Amino acid sequence: MIFEPSREKAIEKLNDFIESHLSEYSKLRNFDFGPDNRSNISCSSPYITHGIINELEVIDKCLKKFSFTKNEKFIQEVLWRTYWKGWLELRPNVWSDYLIDLNNLNNEFRNKQNYLDAIEGKTNIECFNQWVNELKENNYLHNHTRMWFASIWIFTLELPWQLGAKFFMQHLYDGDAASNTLGWRWVAGVQTQGKHYLASEWNIKKFTNNRFQNIKLNENAPPKFSNKFYSIIPRNFDNPQKLEEKNLLIFENNLSFETTNFQKSKFEKIYIISNKNENRSIKLSEKLLKFKSLLIEDQEKRLKEKSIDCEVIDISKIKDIENYYGLYPTVGENLDYLNLNNLKVDFIYRNLDQFSWQYCNKGFFNFKNYIPKIISTFI
């Protein structure tokens, strides 16, 4: 599996999937054929996560190939990430509480052998060990496998979901605070209280084409319990009626300025913000940091080719800039840094997020009902 860090390669990968494999997506999407055969899925999430390509761009290309009905399942999967982000924006304390829990658990489990065995792929569960190595080598796992992995971690290995979510964030090219944290909460049974996901031997065997045998799991574990309830915090995601001519900050989730709603706006200069491990609560692997760095370089190159004045700077240097907007980085490490350092930023928001996040107050099945409306609004 190779994720080449450029917009050009991301579009090539997406176009190939749409042309050759999209028609079979609904039927084959749950199968994990192994890292050498990913033709049944698009593998676009690392690029969507970083804004190299955006959700509407992906959906538009799909609808030019097939009808909405034929594309519906794939479109839902593309917009899951939009939904999770919106859900967390309305309940940001879920993320801050997660980091508090994680800090305590890091200290508690630092030297526990069952935790060390899990992150080193040395458990007595062969498929899990293989997925650990695959994650570290490819920085990617099939979505179905992520569910199995999380379930085994929580219910068979009996490790805290928070540490599993951290392990994913350290390695996944497509990891983001919302999708990752809320996905692990859902498997554990604390996102939708009392509803968890239990991996089973038959399911793993079926959807891996019997690549694994003798899978001994706890298939009767009760869901985890949390006594925390998160109320919606009303938020304002409005943009100024008219953008002044200021500088613009772009973070690692919006690395294709030329496809944003603001591409025709005049900014004095664009600053592309890099965030090193020293500023992060979750320290990322060197491979993941390198991937982000190369994507940032690719954005810088594309902007300069369009004669747009731009510069890559470390997040710690924002304090030296004056008179700027920030393309909203969403709840996560970059926003945490701004808040912790009392950096007041006038944020501007993508139109898709402004429109979609109003439907993220409930579960995904409610959000799903609004997908046709979201699409008709923008495409």
N, C-alpha and C positions, 0 to 999 in steps of 0.2 A: 504494500500500500504506500503510495507516494502522494503527498499533498504539496504540490509545487506552490511556493508563496508568491503568487501574482494574480492579478485580476484576469489577465489574458488566459492563464491556465485554468482558472476557476470557471470561466465561461466555456472554454473548450470541454471541460469535464461535464458541465451541466448540459451543454448542447448534445454531447454524445449520449448521455443518459436519456434525454428526452426523445431523441431520434430513434434510439435502438432498444430501450428497455422500459420506458415509462408505461407502455401499454400493458405490461405484465406486473406492474408495481403492486396493485391491490392483492393479487394472487400470491406473490412471492415475497412480499416485504418482510414478513416475520421470520424468514429463513436466514440463518447465519451459516453460510457455506464455508466460512473461514476467511482469513485476511487476504488470501490470494484470489478470491472470487467475490467481488462486491458489485457485480453488474446488476443485481436486483434492487439496489438502492442508489441514491444519487451521490452520496458522500459530499454533499454541498454544505453541511452544517459548519465545518470550520471556517468557511468563507462567509456564510451568513452571519455567524457570531461576530466576526470582525468587520462587518459592513463592506467587505470586498465586493460582494453582490448582495442585493437586498431582497426581501421577501416578495415585494410586488414585481420585481424584475423576473424572479423565478416563476411566479404564478402566471405572469403575462406570457412568458415563453411557452408554458404548458398549455395555456388556453389557445394558443395559436396552432397547437398540434392536435389537441383533442377537446371535446366539450367539457363543461364543468362536471357533468355527471361522471364522465370517464375519469376525470382528474380529481374527483372530490376527496378521496382518501389521501392522496399525496398533498393536496392543498391544505387539508386539515393538519397534517404533520408539519408542514412548513410554518403554519400559524400557531402551532403549539408554543413555539418559542416566544412569539409576540404575546400570547396569552399569559404565559408564566411571568414574563417581565411586567406586564400590566398588573397582575395579581400581587406581585411583590411591591410594586410602586405604591399600591394602596395599603400595604401592610409592611412597611420597611423594618419594623421592629422584629420581624421574623429573622431577618438577616443579622441584625445587631445581636439578638439573643443567641443565634447560632454561633457567632464568633466568641461570645462569652463562654458558652458551653464548651466550645472547641478548645479554648485556652486552658480550661480546667482539665479536660480529658487528655490533652497533649501531655500534661505533667503526670497524670495518673497512669497512662498506658505506655509511657516512653520506653520502659524496659520490660514490658510484659511479653512473654514469649509467644503467646497465641496471636498477639497483634503483629509482632515482628515476623512470625511465620506467614501471616496473611499478606503483608505488603512485600514479602520476598518470594511469594509463590511457593511456599514449602508446607502447605497443608496436606491433609490426606484426601483431598478432593481434586482429582486430576484436571477436570475441566476448569475449575476455578484457578488452579495454578497456571494453566495455559493462558487464561484470559489476563492474569496479572502480567505475564511476560509480553503478551500481545499489546496490552495497554502501554507498557513502558517502551516497547519497540516501535509501535506505530502511532502512539498518541491518539488512538481511536478505538472504539468498540461499537459493534452493531447495537442498535437501540434495544432489541429484545435481550441481547446478552447483558446489557447494563442492568436490566431488571432482574435477571437471574443472579448476576454478580451481587447486586445490592441485597437481594433476599438471602442468599447464602451467607453473606457477611453478617447480616443482622440476626437471622433466625437459626442458622446452623453453626456458624462460628461464634455467635453470641457476642459480637463486637458492637460498639455504639455506632449508630448511623452517621453521626457527625464526623467521625474519623474516616468513614468510608467516603463521605462526600468530599472531605479534604483530599483524600488519595486521588479521586477522580479529577478534582480541580488542579492538582499538581501536574497532571499528565495530559488531560484531554485537550486537543487542539480546539474543540468547540465548547469547552467549559465556560459557563457564565454563572453568576451568583444565583439568578432566578431559576433557570432550568435545572441546574445541578442540585441546588439545595432543596427545592420543592419536589423534585423527582425522588430524591432519597427520603424525604419526609413522607411522600405518598406510599412508597414501598413499605416503610416502617409502620404505617397506619396512623400517623399523627397529622398528616395533611388533611385527609378526609377521615376524621376521628373514627376509629374502629374498623376502617376498611384498609386492609394491607394486601400486599402481593406476595404469595408464597410460590417459590420455584418448585417444580416437581420433576422427578426423573423422567417420566414419560414425555413431558413437554420439551425438555432439553433434548432428549433423544430424537424426537420427531423433527424439531426445527433446526437441528444440526446435522440432519441426515445420518443419524446414528454414529457420529464421529466419536462419541464418548460412551463408555459402558460402566456398569457398577457404580452408579452415582448415588451415594448414601446421604440423604438430606433430611432435615427436620421439616416434614410436610404438614405438621399439625400445630405449629406454634401460634399462640394468640398474637394479636397486634400489639405493638408498643402503645403506651399510654402517655399522654401529656396533659397536664392540668392547665396549660396556658391557652388562652383564647385571645385571638387578635381581631380587634374591631377595625373597620375601615377608617383610615385617616383621610378626610377629604383633601384633594390636591388640585392645584391649578396648573394646567399644562398649556396655558395660552402663550402665544408669541406676540411680540410687539406688532402693531399695525404696520409700521414701516421700520425696517432695520436701518440704524444709523451706520455710518461708515467707520466701523471699528475693526480691531483685530478679531480673529476667530481661533478658538481652541478646538482641536479635533482629538478625541480620545480613541483608544484601541477598538472601540465598537463601531466606529463610523469611518472606516478607512477607504471610502470611495466618495470623496466630496463631490465629484462631478456627476454623481447620480442622485444627490440629495435634493431636497426641495429648495435649497439655498444656493444652488450652483450659479444662478444668474445674479445673485446679490453681490454687491461690491464690498469687499473687505480689504482693509489696508494690507494685512498680511495674515497668512494662515500658519499657526503653530501646531505641529503634530506632536502630541504628548506621549512620551515614553515613560513607563513606570517600572522601575527596577524592584528586585525582591526586597531590598532593604525597606521599602515603603509598604510592603504587602503583609497582611496577616497570615496568608497562606503562601508559603514559598514555592514558586513554580520550578519545575524541572528545567535544566539548561536547554533541552531541546525545545520546550514550549516557549521559553523566553526568546530563543533564537528565531523561532517561527514568527512570533509577534514582531520582532525586530525587522525581519525581512519583509513582512507585510507593510510595515511602516515605511521602509525604504522604497517599496514599490509604489505606495501612495505618493511619496515625495517626488519620485521620478515622473509619475504621470502628471502631477501638478506643474512641475517645471517644464515639461513638454508643452504645456498649455500657457506657458509664460506667466504662471501665477506665482507671486512671491510667497515662498514658504520656507519653513525651517523646522527640523526635528529638535525638540528640547526635552530634557528630563522634567518630570512633574514638579520637582523641587524648584525649578526656575520660573514657574508661573508667577511667583511673587514679584519678579523683576519686570513683568509686563504690565502695561496700563491700557485701560480703555478697550475691553474685549467682551465678546460673547463666548459662550461655550456650547458646542453641540452636545446635548445632554448625554452623559455617560451611563445613565441608569444606575440603580442601586447596586453597589459592589465596591471593589477596592479603590477605584479612582474617585468616586464620590466620597468615600470615607476619608481619603487623603485631604480632599478639599475642605470637608467639614472639620476634621481634626486640626487643620492648620488655619481655620477661620478665613479661608479664601472665599470671598463673596463673588459669585459668578452669576451674570445674567444669562440664564440658560435659554436656548431655543430648541424646539422639539420637532421631530419628524411628524409630518402630517398623518402618516399611518398610525403612529403611536397615540397622537392626540385623539384620533377618531376611535381606535380600537380599544384603548384602555378603559373607556367608559363601560365596556361590556365585560370587564374582568372582575366584577364585584362578586360573582358567584363561581360555580364550577365550570369546567370546560364544556360540558354538554349544553349549558346555557349559552356560552360564548359561541359554540358551533352554529347555533341558530342564526347568528348575525353574520356569519362568514359571507353568504351571498351579498348582503348589504355592504359589507366592507369592500368586497371585490368590485361591485357595481359603482361604488363611490370613487374608486381610483383607477379602474381599468376599463 
